[in-house]
Amino acid sequence: MAKKPGTNPKGEFVFFDVIYEDGSQRSNRRVPAEILGGLDKDEPARGFIIEQDREIAEKSGRSPLEIQSITRVGAKPDKAMKVR
């Protein structure tokens, strides 16, 4: 039986919403679940997403946008990670 698109049965990825300094938002950015947890909780997601943005910017020939906040999809709004 085929799985539904967008399902994550094995918990391989955790999804994050990213808000950039210009007010734009990218939803459902995938981060491997194996790099999260422990004492750092979701903090490693920030570095992973920043690196993804650098690679995308390099390929597109544009400079990467600064990230304002990162929120785990489904988390309460007050749990957003502020990026400095």
Helices and strands as residue ranges (DSSP letters): E 13-20, E 25-32, G 33-35, G 38-40, H 43-60, E 67-72, G 77-79, E 81-82
